């Protein structure tokens, strides 16, 4: 068998694996209403199913981050492949709430394993251009959501069930599994592999601060996207088309992130993103119909750089945390997003009931509930303006830290 040792091949396989990860988010968002109808679940119960997917992710990143130095990325990606495959098949044959919880956890664990393996692998291979290459890698998260959203939209037009929508992810899973299987992985040379030093370096004010910020950036991006269908279903615009459009803009933005990162530096990018995200989610809570498409583009630019720039920030400013630091920051984001899933679901249920009690019809009540819930979500990026503003005011000190750690 031919062994492929090129960075490009490993990078491409990583992108396909991340595409599958993203498709699980998009397709799960697209089938929430169907799952609720088929299994008699309310929005809070659907939120618990979402939570298990989000919590499987940090479990994988915690263990993956701790074991990366011992096992290397290839074994973590084997775990990702097997968990994706089993989780997807189990979802297709789910018979109720409990089965959906377990299968969602496995898929989340697979998603976290991909991030735990690929982020440090790419940071190691492209040590001179980490934040830019991590943004290019993370192109395929919004890219995969575009693929997943359009898949749901197409299969809806064809009146296909949710099981087939889940099954579409098995093919790219098999592809990335084969690509990694035949590849030879390089030895770690450009990231800190002393696990003791990695752990010690986590207990610094800057890392703790960034981990706290990551909980807010993740909820701003993923918490909003995961509930777009219930939030906007009766708003006069297609939620899945909005999701596809948002993530398409995000993919383009991340691909061309290099000049922006170099111009503003990571701290400036994060501060700008918080401002734009706050404005966009607020506007999303007050406009209707076709205006939502324009606001969605603004939202896309707002959240576009959050995730990869946060990972890149850790790799550049806190390099002694190694793979563990990058994995834990990503895990914190998903953990927090998971916590908020049942809360967001309960907000929708409660706001809908309040609107109905006030005399609105069911459709108008759902519109009002979506707007009220989006208004609540606006507070997450609003807090980030303050936090990233503090970082921005101290950017010269941060550059000294990066220089000393280089």
C-alpha positions as CSV (number, residue, x, y, z in Angstrom):
1,X,0.0,0.0,0.0
2,X,1.3,3.5,-0.9
3,X,2.1,5.6,2.2
4,X,1.3,9.3,1.9
5,X,3.4,11.6,4.0
6,X,2.6,15.0,2.6
7,X,1.2,17.8,4.8
8,X,-1.3,18.6,2.1
9,X,-2.8,15.1,2.2
10,X,-3.1,15.2,6.0
11,X,-4.6,18.7,5.8
12,X,-7.2,17.6,3.2
13,X,-8.2,14.6,5.2
14,X,-8.5,16.8,8.3
15,X,-10.8,19.1,6.3
16,X,-13.1,16.2,5.3
17,X,-13.3,15.0,8.9
18,X,-14.3,18.5,10.0
19,X,-16.9,18.6,7.2
20,X,-18.5,15.5,8.7
21,X,-18.4,17.2,12.1
22,X,-20.1,20.3,10.7
23,X,-22.7,18.2,8.8
24,X,-23.8,16.6,12.1
25,X,-24.6,20.1,13.4
26,X,-26.5,21.2,10.3
27,X,-28.5,18.1,9.8
28,X,-29.4,17.7,13.5
29,X,-30.6,21.4,13.4
30,X,-32.6,20.5,10.3
31,X,-34.3,17.5,11.7
32,X,-35.2,18.8,15.2
33,X,-38.8,19.4,14.3
34,X,-39.1,16.0,12.7
35,X,-37.6,14.3,15.7
36,X,-40.0,16.2,18.0
37,X,-43.0,15.0,15.9
38,X,-41.9,11.4,15.4
39,X,-40.9,10.8,19.1
40,X,-43.3,13.2,20.8
41,X,-40.6,15.4,22.2
42,X,-40.9,19.0,23.3
43,X,-38.2,21.7,22.8
44,X,-36.7,21.2,26.2
45,X,-36.2,17.4,25.5
46,X,-34.8,18.2,22.0
47,X,-32.4,20.6,23.9
48,X,-31.2,17.6,26.0
49,X,-30.5,15.7,22.8
50,X,-28.5,18.6,21.5
51,X,-26.8,18.9,24.9
52,X,-25.5,15.3,24.7
53,X,-23.8,16.0,21.3
54,X,-22.2,19.2,22.7
55,X,-21.1,17.4,25.9
56,X,-19.6,14.4,24.0
57,X,-17.3,16.9,22.4
58,X,-15.6,18.2,25.5
59,X,-15.2,14.7,26.9
60,X,-13.3,13.8,23.8
61,X,-11.2,17.0,23.8
62,X,-10.3,16.6,27.5
63,X,-9.1,13.0,27.0
64,X,-7.7,13.7,23.6
65,X,-5.8,16.7,24.8
66,X,-4.3,14.7,27.7
67,X,-3.4,11.7,25.6
68,X,-2.3,13.5,22.4
69,X,1.4,13.4,23.5
70,X,1.2,9.7,24.1
71,X,-1.0,8.3,21.4
72,X,-0.5,11.0,18.6
73,X,-3.2,12.2,16.3
74,X,-3.7,9.0,14.3
75,X,-5.2,6.9,17.1
76,X,-7.4,9.8,18.1
77,X,-8.7,9.9,14.6
78,X,-9.4,6.2,14.6
79,X,-11.6,6.8,17.7
80,X,-13.3,9.7,15.8
81,X,-14.0,7.5,12.8
82,X,-15.5,4.6,14.8
83,X,-17.6,6.9,17.0
84,X,-19.0,8.8,13.9
85,X,-19.9,5.5,12.2
86,X,-21.5,3.9,15.3
87,X,-23.3,7.1,16.3
88,X,-24.8,7.7,12.9
89,X,-26.0,4.2,12.5
90,X,-27.5,4.2,16.0
91,X,-29.3,7.5,15.2
92,X,-30.8,6.0,12.1
93,X,-32.2,3.1,14.0
94,X,-33.2,5.1,17.2
95,X,-36.4,4.0,18.9
96,X,-36.8,6.9,21.3
97,X,-35.4,9.6,23.6
98,X,-32.8,7.4,25.3
99,X,-31.3,6.0,22.1
100,X,-31.1,9.5,20.6
101,X,-29.2,10.7,23.7
102,X,-26.6,7.9,23.4
103,X,-26.2,8.3,19.7
104,X,-25.9,12.1,20.0
105,X,-23.2,11.7,22.6
106,X,-21.2,9.3,20.4
107,X,-21.4,11.8,17.5
108,X,-20.3,14.6,19.8
109,X,-17.4,12.4,21.0
110,X,-16.4,11.9,17.4
111,X,-16.5,15.6,16.7
112,X,-14.4,16.4,19.7
113,X,-11.8,13.7,18.7
114,X,-11.5,15.3,15.3
115,X,-10.8,18.7,16.8
116,X,-8.4,17.3,19.5
117,X,-6.4,15.5,16.8
118,X,-6.5,18.0,13.9
119,X,-6.0,21.4,15.6
120,X,-2.6,20.5,17.2
121,X,-1.6,18.5,14.1
122,X,-2.1,21.5,11.8
123,X,-0.5,23.9,14.3
124,X,2.5,21.6,14.4
125,X,2.8,21.2,10.6
126,X,2.3,24.9,9.9
127,X,4.1,26.4,12.9
128,X,5.0,29.7,11.1
129,X,1.4,30.5,10.0
130,X,-0.8,28.9,12.7
131,X,-3.8,31.2,13.0
132,X,-4.1,31.6,9.2
133,X,-4.0,27.8,8.6
134,X,-6.3,27.0,11.5
135,X,-8.8,29.5,9.9
136,X,-8.4,27.7,6.5
137,X,-8.9,24.3,8.3
138,X,-12.0,25.7,10.0
139,X,-13.4,26.9,6.6
140,X,-14.8,23.4,6.5
141,X,-16.9,23.8,9.6
142,X,-19.2,26.4,7.9
143,X,-18.5,24.6,4.6
144,X,-19.8,21.4,6.0
145,X,-22.8,23.2,7.5
146,X,-23.6,24.5,4.0
147,X,-23.4,21.0,2.6
148,X,-25.6,19.7,5.4
149,X,-28.1,22.5,5.2
150,X,-28.5,22.1,1.4
151,X,-28.8,18.3,1.8
152,X,-31.7,18.8,4.3
153,X,-33.3,21.3,2.0
154,X,-33.0,19.0,-1.1
155,X,-34.3,16.0,0.8
156,X,-37.2,18.0,2.2
157,X,-38.2,18.9,-1.4
158,X,-38.0,15.2,-2.2
159,X,-40.1,14.4,0.9
160,X,-37.4,12.1,2.3
161,X,-37.3,11.2,6.0
162,X,-34.8,12.3,8.6
163,X,-33.1,8.8,8.6
164,X,-31.9,9.4,5.0
165,X,-30.6,12.8,6.0
166,X,-28.5,11.2,8.7
167,X,-27.3,8.4,6.3
168,X,-25.8,11.0,3.9
169,X,-22.9,11.5,6.4
170,X,-21.7,7.9,6.3
171,X,-20.0,8.3,2.9
172,X,-17.7,11.2,3.8
173,X,-17.0,9.4,7.1
174,X,-15.7,6.4,5.2
175,X,-13.6,8.7,3.0
176,X,-11.8,10.5,5.8
177,X,-11.3,7.2,7.6
178,X,-9.6,5.7,4.6
179,X,-7.4,8.8,3.9
180,X,-6.1,8.8,7.5
181,X,-5.6,5.1,7.5
182,X,-3.2,5.2,4.5
183,X,-1.3,8.2,5.7
184,X,1.9,8.4,7.7
185,X,1.8,11.1,10.4
186,X,4.9,13.3,11.2
187,X,6.5,13.3,14.7
188,X,5.5,16.4,16.8
189,X,8.3,19.0,16.5
190,X,6.7,22.4,16.9
191,X,4.3,22.1,19.8
192,X,5.1,21.5,23.5
193,X,4.8,17.7,24.2
194,X,5.7,17.7,27.9
195,X,2.3,16.9,29.4
196,X,3.3,18.1,32.9
197,X,4.3,21.5,31.5
198,X,1.1,21.6,29.5
199,X,-1.0,21.1,32.6
200,X,1.0,23.6,34.7
201,X,0.6,26.2,31.9
202,X,-3.2,25.9,32.1
203,X,-3.2,27.6,35.5
204,X,-2.5,31.1,34.3
205,X,-4.8,34.1,34.3
206,X,-4.6,34.5,30.5
207,X,-5.6,30.9,29.8
208,X,-8.4,31.0,32.3
209,X,-9.7,34.3,30.8
210,X,-9.6,32.9,27.2
211,X,-11.4,29.7,28.3
212,X,-14.1,31.9,29.8
213,X,-14.4,33.9,26.7
214,X,-14.6,30.7,24.6
215,X,-17.8,29.7,26.4
216,X,-19.4,32.9,25.2
217,X,-18.1,32.9,21.6
218,X,-19.3,29.3,21.2
219,X,-22.8,30.0,22.4
220,X,-23.0,33.1,20.3
221,X,-22.1,31.1,17.1
222,X,-23.4,27.6,17.7
223,X,-26.2,28.3,20.1
224,X,-27.8,30.6,17.5
225,X,-27.2,28.3,14.5
226,X,-28.4,25.1,16.3
227,X,-31.9,26.6,16.9
228,X,-32.4,28.6,13.7
229,X,-35.2,26.3,12.5
230,X,-37.4,26.7,15.6
231,X,-36.4,30.4,16.0
232,X,-37.1,31.5,12.4
233,X,-39.5,28.8,11.1
234,X,-42.5,31.2,10.9
235,X,-40.5,34.4,10.2
236,X,-41.1,34.6,6.5
237,X,-37.6,33.3,5.5
238,X,-36.3,29.8,5.1
239,X,-34.2,28.9,8.2
240,X,-32.1,26.2,6.3
241,X,-31.4,28.6,3.5
242,X,-30.3,31.3,6.0
243,X,-28.1,28.7,7.7
244,X,-26.6,27.7,4.4
245,X,-26.0,31.4,3.5
246,X,-24.5,32.2,6.9
247,X,-22.1,29.4,6.8
248,X,-21.2,30.0,3.2
249,X,-20.2,33.5,4.0
250,X,-18.3,32.2,7.0
251,X,-16.4,29.7,4.9
252,X,-15.3,32.5,2.4
253,X,-14.3,34.7,5.3
254,X,-12.2,32.1,7.0
255,X,-10.5,31.1,3.8
256,X,-9.3,34.7,3.3
257,X,-8.6,35.3,7.0
258,X,-4.8,35.7,6.5
259,X,-4.7,39.4,5.6
260,X,-7.3,40.3,8.2
261,X,-5.4,38.5,11.0
262,X,-2.2,40.1,10.0
263,X,-3.8,43.6,9.8
264,X,-5.7,43.5,13.1
265,X,-3.8,40.7,14.9
266,X,-5.9,38.0,16.6
267,X,-7.0,40.3,19.5
268,X,-8.3,42.9,17.1
269,X,-10.2,40.3,15.1
270,X,-11.9,39.0,18.2
271,X,-12.9,42.5,19.4
272,X,-14.3,43.4,16.0
273,X,-16.2,40.0,15.8
274,X,-17.9,40.7,19.2
275,X,-19.2,44.1,18.1
276,X,-20.6,42.9,14.8
277,X,-22.2,39.7,16.3
278,X,-24.0,41.8,19.0
279,X,-25.5,44.1,16.3
280,X,-26.4,41.2,14.1
281,X,-28.2,39.1,16.6
282,X,-30.1,42.1,18.0
283,X,-31.3,43.0,14.4
284,X,-32.2,39.4,13.9
285,X,-34.5,39.7,16.9
286,X,-36.4,42.7,15.5
287,X,-36.7,42.2,11.7
288,X,-38.9,39.9,9.6
289,X,-39.1,38.3,6.1
290,X,-36.4,39.0,3.4
291,X,-34.6,41.5,5.7
292,X,-33.4,38.4,7.7
293,X,-31.3,37.3,4.8
294,X,-29.3,40.6,4.9
295,X,-29.0,40.5,8.7
296,X,-27.8,36.9,8.4
297,X,-24.9,38.0,6.3
298,X,-23.9,40.5,9.0
299,X,-24.2,37.7,11.6
300,X,-21.9,35.5,9.5
301,X,-19.2,38.1,9.4
302,X,-19.6,38.5,13.2
303,X,-19.1,34.9,14.2
304,X,-16.9,33.9,11.3
305,X,-13.5,34.2,13.0
306,X,-14.4,33.4,16.6
307,X,-13.6,29.6,16.8
308,X,-10.4,29.3,14.8
309,X,-9.0,32.6,16.1
310,X,-9.5,31.5,19.7
311,X,-7.7,28.2,19.0
312,X,-5.0,30.2,17.1
313,X,-4.7,32.6,20.0
314,X,-3.9,29.8,22.4
315,X,-1.3,28.2,20.1
316,X,0.5,31.6,19.6
317,X,0.2,33.3,22.9
318,X,0.0,30.2,25.2
319,X,2.2,27.7,23.3
320,X,3.4,25.9,26.5
321,X,-0.2,24.5,26.9
322,X,0.5,22.5,23.8
323,X,-2.3,20.2,22.3
324,X,-4.0,20.1,25.7
325,X,-4.5,23.9,25.7
326,X,-6.1,24.0,22.2
327,X,-8.3,21.0,23.0
328,X,-9.5,22.3,26.3
329,X,-10.4,25.7,24.9
330,X,-12.5,24.0,22.2
331,X,-14.0,21.7,24.8
332,X,-15.0,24.6,27.0
333,X,-16.8,26.1,24.1
334,X,-18.8,23.0,23.4
335,X,-19.4,22.3,27.1
336,X,-20.9,25.7,27.6
337,X,-23.0,25.5,24.4
338,X,-24.3,22.1,25.6
339,X,-25.3,23.6,29.0
340,X,-27.3,26.3,27.2
341,X,-29.2,24.0,24.8
342,X,-32.0,23.0,27.2
343,X,-32.1,26.6,28.5
344,X,-32.6,28.0,24.9
345,X,-35.2,25.3,24.3
346,X,-37.1,26.2,27.4
347,X,-36.9,29.9,26.5
348,X,-38.7,29.1,23.2
349,X,-41.3,27.0,25.0
350,X,-41.9,29.6,27.7
351,X,-42.0,32.5,25.3
352,X,-44.4,30.7,23.0
353,X,-46.8,29.9,25.8
354,X,-46.6,33.6,27.1
355,X,-47.4,34.8,23.6
356,X,-50.4,32.4,23.2
357,X,-51.7,33.4,26.7
358,X,-51.5,37.0,25.5
359,X,-54.0,36.1,22.7
360,X,-51.7,35.5,19.7
361,X,-52.3,32.7,17.2
362,X,-49.8,29.8,17.2
363,X,-47.9,31.1,14.2
364,X,-47.6,34.6,15.6
365,X,-46.7,33.2,19.0
366,X,-43.8,31.3,17.5
367,X,-42.5,34.4,15.7
368,X,-42.7,36.4,19.0
369,X,-41.0,33.6,20.9
370,X,-38.2,33.4,18.4
371,X,-37.6,37.2,18.6
372,X,-37.7,37.1,22.4
373,X,-35.2,34.2,22.6
374,X,-32.8,35.9,20.1
375,X,-33.0,39.0,22.3
376,X,-31.8,36.9,25.2
377,X,-28.9,35.4,23.1
378,X,-27.8,39.0,22.3
379,X,-26.3,39.3,25.8
380,X,-23.6,36.7,25.1
381,X,-21.7,38.8,22.5
382,X,-22.5,42.0,24.4
383,X,-20.4,40.7,27.3
384,X,-17.7,39.7,24.8
385,X,-17.3,43.3,23.7
386,X,-16.2,44.1,27.3
387,X,-13.9,41.1,27.6
388,X,-12.2,41.5,24.2
389,X,-12.1,45.2,24.7
390,X,-9.9,44.6,27.8
391,X,-7.6,42.3,25.7
392,X,-7.5,44.9,22.9
393,X,-6.4,47.7,25.3
394,X,-3.6,45.4,26.6
395,X,-2.6,44.1,23.1
396,X,1.0,45.5,23.4
397,X,1.5,43.5,26.6
398,X,0.1,40.4,24.8
399,X,2.5,40.9,21.9
400,X,5.4,40.9,24.4
401,X,4.1,37.6,25.8
402,X,3.9,36.1,22.3
403,X,7.5,37.3,21.5
404,X,8.8,35.8,24.8
405,X,7.1,32.5,24.2
406,X,8.2,32.3,20.5
